[in-house]
């Protein structure tokens, strides 16, 4: 019975003063004149995120059916931000195609019971007249594609996320511009410029969208500079990035180069930045900025195995160097040693005597040596070997293995 008391207190919530004397606690914020349902674009959750005025969030929070402990900071009424929040709602609706949306005001709805501390509790209701949405008129017009190849230009025309009859969305409009720009970067147009214009006819609730493209000329990678690497020659770093001066410029190659350098395990910071300083130049210089981290690690720990008929206690030490000889070579060695005993179920001796008689040392060593960056960075060569001394039921064993491998990555 005593256990139920703290559980009940946790669910209902402890009465604490969440704000100063004379302040008002906002329990909930509701909206009138907006969409209905949790899946609506202007759901209460979406609109509440726009506001600076907050409300009190509790463990169980569903409109007026809210109880339990307060999660986070309590919502204290701040009348100074309510007017700005009204304008924020109008801007939010404009970004979602409702250009003539009007905020009509706030209504305070007092709660029947005050807070146990005596604070006044209210719900805020925002009244909005969102009006009619503005629709996209016709296809999005894309200008400036005349100098591009036909199939490539046609592919750019299919990228806009807005189509005829769609409700205008600022996010979709900006996403369309970004998609065209990134596609041009990927095709080698490093200096491409993409801009857009939206013409709104609010009285007709129609929107026309025009995107202008200035692709410039196709570019290639120019000189690659390496900054912050004092142990390796620049040529060794350039070997890892996957492109060389003269290769066609691609945004994805810059991203891939950053990932390749990070995967080496020796850098804490990697930046691969093009220098776009001279529009019209064919060659785009690239700067690789690196910051090293500790490449060597040592780990040690014991392990105990207790299984039917077998007992083993082993200590293991591991050494790893991701930059052996300061040439980005990887070396790893694992040493283990301890004692083990095993029982032969077919033997006539009692099990406890067998455990004593078969008790003996166990040991192992595993090593691997990896050479990355072969064949233009697409091949990784490795040589691994191991030697193990163990105890099995009725006999001792020794095993030695060694094997080379070559891995190709695209």
Secondary structure, 3 states (H helix, E strand, C coil): CHHHHHHHHHHHCCCCCCCCCCCEEEEEEEEECCCCCCCCCCCHHHHHCCCCCCCCEEEECCCCCCEEEEECCCCECCHHHHHHHHHHHHHHHHHCCCCCCEEEEEEEEECCCCCCCCCEEEEEEEEEECCCCCEECCCCEEECCCCCCHHHHHHHHCCCCCCCCCECCHHHHHHHHHHHHHHHHHCCCCCCEEEEEEEEECCCCEEEEEEEEECCCCCEEEEEEEECCCCCCHHHHHHHHCCCCCCECCHHHHHHHHHHHHHCCCEEEEEEEEECCCCCCCEEEEEEEEEECCCEEEEEEEEEEEECCEEEEEEEEEEEEEEECCCCEEEEEEEEEEEEEECCCCCCCCHHHHHHHCCEEEEEEEEEEEEEEECCCCEEEEEEEEEEEEEECCEEEEEEEEEEEEEECC
